[in-house]
């Protein structure tokens, strides 16, 4: 059932993005009286799941969910229709239209992608507002949740002052931007310290645990116990550990830090159970562990327990517009930062590039409209940026040649465009194989 929910969200999001992107090409083509022969959701290699001709256009659904397309008459695209291109140009064909009209048609898809992202973020600001933990409210500092963070010099309790000299209000932004930074200033025991980060932070993280370098500190909440755990009848799911051997402990990292000194011992542990303190005797194993699977409390529960003050912002209808536009700009900037890291081999970020499974996997296994729209907006930005890359066979490649024609007054020959389209197609195939190959490698190796 969980897989079905993830798959449903994935296909709905993908279908929405493809249809709207292709409409971005379709509508201006129709406005400029250019014939559109096909409008397809997914690819119809050899056969279609559904197709119907309405007017001069065949509308259909293909069986291969790797994208979609509109086939515009008189345009050298992935169909490589050489027979049509060998005929004299017709007034209704793409190649007969002025360069400025062809440019608008080609930019229509990515324009819709960016507009869609802005509209989604505006809607989310109005409906959901913003909920986050402010960096200033981490009074006891951070929990270094990834061993890589410890090796880089971070310690539990560090207060992050700034990242590359910039302060952030939302702690999530602090955590995210750290992995792309070079210098992080922390307050440790009342003293300011600078931590210098290597260029391959992302590479180090990809080779280790897939968790952030650091998180807000959380209590030790019992999430579950193994069947062979000696403490399965002692501790209960939902217990919050508040003291060990009479020593108060507030955070998960404090509990785990005491473990090595408790190997093979029976220890008095105080837990908060059903909002009431209770002391039980827990047995530590030879590794200094209780055989417990911890749970990560939700932000509202952390606020209820008194750990953090949650910042909530709501927006009126008109306030949602600037908030949504600002969010769109921030997410676009983040994606450019990621692309820069991916195309810089020394960062090792290219190892984290994923294909269709990686996209599928970011959707939650329970239906959440907030998560769905958030992911869809982000994917819309990604689709828009990727399609603008100056690679033949992508919108950006066509735009590149159109701009050349507009500036120079010379139109590239059909033969050149055919070769360029083929080259771009092979580049795209290589990128798809690389991205999805990464997915397969991660699935096999567990990395």
N, C-alpha and C positions, 0 to 999 in steps of 0.2 A: 504493500500500500504506500509506503514511504517513497519508493522508487516511482510509483505512478504519479504521486503528487509533484515530485521534482520534475519528472518528464513532462507533466501537464503544464507547469509553469514555464519550462524551457521552450516547449513548442509554441505556446501562446505568445511568449515574448519574441521569439525568433520570427514567427509569422507576422506579428504586428510590425516589427521593424522592417522586414523585407517588403511587405505590401506598401507601407508608407514611403519607404525609400524609392521604390519603383514608381509610385504615384508622382514622386517629385520629378521624375523624368517624363512620365506619361502626360501629365497635365500641360506643361509648357510645350511639349511636342504637339499636342492637339491645338493649343492656342495659336501656334505658328503654322497650323495646317500641314503637319508632317504625319505621314501614314505610320501607324503603329501596328505591326502585323501580329505580335504576340505579347501577352501580359501573363507572366507565370510566377506562381508561388512555388518554390523549389524547382529543381531541374528535371526535365522530362526526357532523360536519356533513353532512347528507344521507344518509350511509351509514357502515357500520362495516366494518372489516377482519375482525372476528370478534365474535360475540356468542352468549351462551347463557343461558337463563333457568334459574336454580336456586332453587327455592322462589318467593318473591315478588320476587326481585331479578334483573335482567338484568345479567350481567357481560360486558364487551366491551372491545375495543381499537378506538379511532378512528383515522382516517388523518391527523389534523392534530396534530402533536406540540408543541402549545403549552401543555400542561398536562393536567389530568384533572378528574374530578368525581364526586361521589355525588349522586344526585337523591333528596332526602328528601321524602316525602309531606307536603303541607301547609306547605311552606316556600317563600317567594318568593325564588327564586334566578335564575341566569342563564337557566333554561328559560322563565321568565315564563309559567308555566302558569296563566293567568287562569281557565280553565274549572274547574279543580280548586278554586281559591280561592273561586269563586262558590258552591260547594256548602257545606252546613252542616259544621262541623268534625267529624271522626271521632276516636274515642278513640286511634287509632294514628297520628294525624298530629302533625307537629312543633308546629303552632300550638296543639294541645290540651294540650301538656305544660307543667308548671310552669316558670317563668322560670329557675330554677336548673338544671333538667335541660337546657333549651335552651342555656344558657350553657356547660355542660360539653360538650355536643355540638359547639358552635361552636369552643370552645377546644381540642378534641381534636387537630385537625390540627397547629397550631403547637406544642402540647405534645410531640407525637411528633417534630417537627422538632428541637426543642431537646434532647430526650432522645437522639435518634439521634446528634446531633453530639457529645454528651458521651460516649456509648458508643464512637463511632469514635475519639475522641481518647484514651480510656482504652486501647482496643485498640492504637492506634499507639504509645502510651507503652510498653506492655508488649512489643510485638513489635519495634519499631524504636528505641525510646529517643530521645534527642536528640543531634544532631551539629551543632556550630556552631563558628565562630571567635569567640572572646571579644574584646570591644572592647579589653581591656587588652593583648591579645597583638599588636595592630597597633603594634609598636614604632617603625616608620618612618612611621606615619600613614596617611592615605588617599590614594587616587588619585581626583582630580576627573574622573570619566568623562564628565560632561555639561557642555558649554560654559555652560549656564545656571548651574551651580555656580560657575564662575569669575566670572561676572558678579555673582553674589550675594556674592562675597568669599571663597570657599573657595580654598585653594591645595594643590597636591600636597604631601604630607608633614604636613598638619595632623593633630593628634591630637584627636579629638572627646572632650571632657571630659564635657559634659552637654547635654541638649536640654530647653529650658525649665526648667532647674534640676534635671532628673531624669537620673540615670545608669542605663545599661542594661548588662547583662552580655553579651548576644548582640549582635554588631555588626549583624546584620540588623535588629534592633529600632531601633538607632541610625539606620540609613539610612532606614528606613520612617518613623519618627516625625518626622524632620527636616522632611519636606514639609508637615507639619501644624503646625509650630512657629512661634514668633515670634523666639526668641533661642537661638542655639547658641554655647556656649563652647568654644573650641579652644585647644590649646597649640601655639604656632608659634615655633620657634627658642627654646624655653625660656620664652616669655612667654605669659601668658593673655590671650586676646582674645575679645570678644563680637561675634558677627555677627548683626545685626538683619535679619530676613527680612520681605519684604512679604507682604501677605495673599494675593496671587495667585501664589504659588510654583507651585501645581499648574497654573495656566493657562500660565505660562511654560514649564513642562516639556512640556505637551501641544502647544505650538506648536513645540517643538524636537525633539531626539533622544529616542526612547522608551527612555531608560536612566536609572538612578538618578543623583542628584546626585553621589554619590561611592560608591566601592567599596573593598574591601581591595586593596592594590597587588599586582599580579601580574607575573610575568616576561614578556618578549616571546617568545612561542612561535609559530613559523611554523605557520600552519594550512593554508596553500595559496598557490600562486603563479599569477598569470594566465598564459595561454598566450603573451601577447606580452611578458611580463616578461623583461628581459635577465638576470635572476638565477634563471630557472627551472631552470637546470642547476647553479647554484652553491649555492643553499640548498635544504634538503629539509624536507618536512613533519615537524614534531616538533622541529626545531632550536630551541634556546633561546639567544638572544643574550646573551652575558655581558660582552663588551667591544667598543668601537668605537675604532679608531685607538689601541689600547693603553689606553684609558680604561675602567675597569671600570664596567659598568652592571648593576644588579640588577633594575630594574623597567621595565615597558612605558613608563611615562610618561617615564623617563629616556632611553630610546631615541628616542622621538618628539621629545623636546625638542632632541636633537642634530641632527635631520634638516635643518632650514633652513640650517645651516652647512655641509652636505655636498652641496649642489645640484651636479649634473653632475660629481661626483667619483667616482673609484674609491677605495674605502676598505677597509682591513683590518678584518675583523670576526671576532671569536672566538665560536664557538658550541659549545654542549654537544650533541654528537651521539652517540647510543647510549651516553650517560653518560661520554663522553670528550671533552675539549676539542679543538677543531680550528679553525685560522684559515683563512679564505677571503677572497677579494677580491670585494667587492660594489660594484655600480655604483648610485649614487643618480641619480634622474631630475631633471628641472628643477624639480620641486616639492619636492625634498628627501625623496623616498620611495623605498623599495626594491621597490615593486610586490608587497608581501606582504599576504596576508590573515591577521591574527593569530588565534590560538585562545585560548579562556579555559580554563585548566586546572581540573580538578575539585578540590574541597577535599582529598580524600585524596592527590592528586598533589602539591598544594602542600605538604602535610605531608611527603610523601616527599622532596621537593626541599629541605626544610629551611626553607621560608618561614614557615610558621606551625605552631603547636601546635594541633591540633584537639581541642576539648573534647567528650568523649563521656559521656553519662549513660545508664545503664541502670536499669530499674525492675523490681522484683519484681511479682508479681501484685497484691499489696495496695498497694504503692507507686504502681502505675499509676493507681489510682482518684483520689487527690488531684491527681496530676500532670495527668490528663486533664480533671478538673473545672476546674483552674486554667487550662489551655490554652483550654478552652471560654469561660471568662470573659474571657480576654485577646482572643480572636478576636471575641467579641461586642462588646467595648468598641471594638475597631478598626473594626468595621462601623458602629457608631453614630457614630464620629468621621468616617468617610467620608460617611455620610448627612448629617451636620451640614454638612460642606463642600459637598456637592452642593446642599443647599437654601440655601446662602449664596451668592448670585449673584456677589459680589465676588471669590470665590476662583477662579471659572472652572471649578470641578471638574465642573459639569454637562456640560461639553464631552466629558468622558471617559466618560460613561455609555454603556454598550454593551448590545446586545440579545443575541439567540440566537447570532449568530456570535461575539461577544466571549466568551460562555461556552464555546462550542465550541473557541475558539482557545486557551484556557488549558490544555487538556489536552495532554500531551506527545505527540509523534508516534511514540514507542516505548512499548510497554505497560509501565506501572509501577504495581504495586498500591499502593505507598506514596504515589505522586502521586495515584492515583485516589481513595484513601480520604481523603487530605488535602483535595482539591478538593471531594469529595462532602460532607464535614463542613462546609466553609465555605459551600457552596451551601445546605446544610440550615439553617444559621443565617440566611443571607440570605432564604431562603424563609419561615422563621418570622417574622422581623422584618417583611418586606414584607407578609405576610398580616395582621399586627397593625395596620397603618396604618388609621386610622379613615375608610376610604373605603368607601361602600356598594358592594356586590358582592364585597368582600373579607371575610374572617372578622372582621377588626377592625371593619368597618362594622356587621355583624350584632351583634357584642359591644357596640358603642357604643349601639345601640338597645335591646338587652336590659338593659344597665345603667340606661339611662334609665327603662325600664319597671319595673325592680326598685326603683329609688329613688323614683320618682314614683307608682308604683302604676297608671300609665296606659299602656296598650299603644298604640303607633302604629297607625293604621288601615292596612288592606291597601292602600288606594289610595295613601296616603303612601309605604308601603314599595315599591310598584311604581314610583313616580316616583323614589324614592331609588335603587332598583336600576338604573333606566335611566341616571340621572345618573352613578352610580358606574361603570357599564359604559362610558360615553363617556369618563370620566376615564381608565379603564384603557386603552382603545383609544388615547387620546392619548399616554399614557406609553409604550405598546408601540411606537407609530409613531415617537415621539421617539427612543427607545433604538435601535431598529433602523435609523432614519434616520441616526443617528450612525454606525452600522456602515457603511452604504452610503457616507456622506460620506467616511469615513476610507479606504475601499477605493478611491474615485475619486481623492481628492486625495493619498493616501499619507501622510496626517498621523494 
